[in-house]
Amino acid sequence: MNKKVAVIFTGGTISMKVDPRLNAAIPALSSEEIMAMVTNIEKFTDIETINYGEYPGPHITPKMMLELSKLVKQTVARDDIVGVVVTHGTDTLEETAYLLDLTIKSEKPIVVVGAMRNSSELGYDGPSNLSAAICTAISEEAKNKGVLVVMNNEVNAASHVTKTNTLSLDTFKSPEFGPLGIVDNDKVIFYRDIVNHHHIETDSIESKVALIKCAAGMDSDLIDYCINAGYKGIVIEAMGRGNVPPEMVDGIEKSIDKNIPVVIVSRCPTGRVLDTYGYLGGGKTLRNAGAIFGDNLPGQKARIKLMLILSITSDINAIREIFEKDIYTK
């Protein structure tokens, strides 16, 4: 008797083909049509398909991600299911995968997968990516590794992976640490494990969190707007080690004074933030003012994490403890 894997279809390029009237790709393929292209999968596992929707990546919202998390939780908890695969649009795939990773605690493999080419293009990568994801979901070695992202026969941790290129088939990479493993000859081979795995227990999410990218000469106007518009949290992609232009400091201090947490990450693709510099706008002055440092998270993932944390607490010190517990020693 084969193991059973649930494949939850949410849409994305993997489900698209070109509409000749528009001369552009749109959602068109059903889950059955996509699975029919994954040849010989019945030799390895039984498949149960679950249709969540046909959404392009940019249409997925944080609230929908949380809905999806609840669906995955229910599905992976079933005794007859050994693992879950989620198909997803690649534009927001890493955010959904990270939210699932933070909100689901299960030893069973949960794998997120997508495609970079639609089914009308030569070299459509949907079926090969999906077959590799299913092979990962049935693997005993994939247990207790959190949520995984499988694309182009590479296995990456949801907490580390990011989309690095607008069109390459190998766009999903973990620039900081590298992949966890590969899918080769229908088997998963792991080379490393996850050391720090975070979990946030919540059934709600705070959507009103802003993400501001820092650049030369910027001031506090955007921060002031967020404060006045009722945002509950702000993530700033700062420069380098976690520094901002001096004109942004006033807005950051004002936000913290109003109990709106400000999380500092870096706009650099690799490396963590740290309170190294003591000049006005340097990381030391920001942390002394009460800003929270987000380690090596990119802005989009720090925003997801802050959204989830704000659903359970608005206490800045409690939020700091969750973000910084692996950065600063007591």
PEFEN-V858196 format. One record per backbone hydrogen bond with DSSP energy under -1.0 kcal/mol. CO is the residue of the C=O (numbers start at 1). NH is the residue of the N-H. Records with the same first field share a line. If there is no record, write none. Layout:
CO = NH / NH
This chain:
3 = 46
4 = 82
5 = 48
6 = 85
7 = 50
8 = 87
9 = 52 / 53
10 = 55
12 = 15
13 = 16
15 = 28 / 29
16 = 119
17 = 26
19 = 23 / 24
24 = 19
26 = 17
30 = 34
31 = 35
32 = 36
34 = 37
35 = 38
37 = 39
38 = 41
40 = 43
41 = 44 / 45
46 = 5
48 = 7
50 = 9
56 = 59
57 = 60
61 = 65
62 = 66
63 = 67
64 = 68
65 = 69
66 = 70
67 = 71
68 = 72
69 = 73
70 = 74
71 = 75
72 = 76
73 = 77
75 = 78
78 = 81
83 = 6
84 = 111
85 = 8
86 = 113
92 = 96
93 = 97
94 = 98
95 = 99
96 = 100
97 = 101
98 = 102
99 = 103
100 = 104
102 = 200
107 = 144
109 = 84
110 = 148
111 = 86
112 = 150
113 = 88
118 = 121
121 = 124
125 = 129
126 = 130
127 = 131
128 = 132
129 = 133
130 = 134
131 = 135
132 = 136
133 = 137
134 = 138
136 = 139
140 = 143
147 = 158
148 = 112
149 = 156
151 = 154
153 = 183
154 = 151
155 = 180 / 181
156 = 149
157 = 160 / 161
162 = 173
168 = 171
171 = 164
173 = 162
174 = 178
180 = 191 / 192
181 = 155
182 = 189
184 = 187
187 = 184
189 = 182
207 = 209
208 = 232
210 = 235
212 = 237
215 = 218
220 = 224
221 = 225
222 = 226
223 = 227
224 = 228
225 = 229
226 = 231
227 = 230
233 = 210
234 = 263
235 = 212
236 = 238 / 265
237 = 214
238 = 267
239 = 242 / 243
241 = 274
243 = 239
245 = 248
246 = 249
248 = 252
249 = 253
250 = 254
251 = 255
252 = 256
253 = 257
254 = 258
255 = 260
256 = 259
261 = 234
262 = 292
263 = 236
264 = 294
265 = 238
274 = 276
277 = 284
279 = 282
281 = 244
282 = 286
283 = 287
284 = 288
285 = 289
286 = 291
287 = 290
292 = 264
294 = 297
295 = 273
298 = 302
299 = 303
300 = 304
301 = 305
302 = 306
303 = 307
304 = 308
305 = 309
306 = 310
307 = 206
309 = 312 / 313
315 = 319
316 = 320
317 = 321
318 = 322
319 = 323
320 = 324
324 = 327 / 328
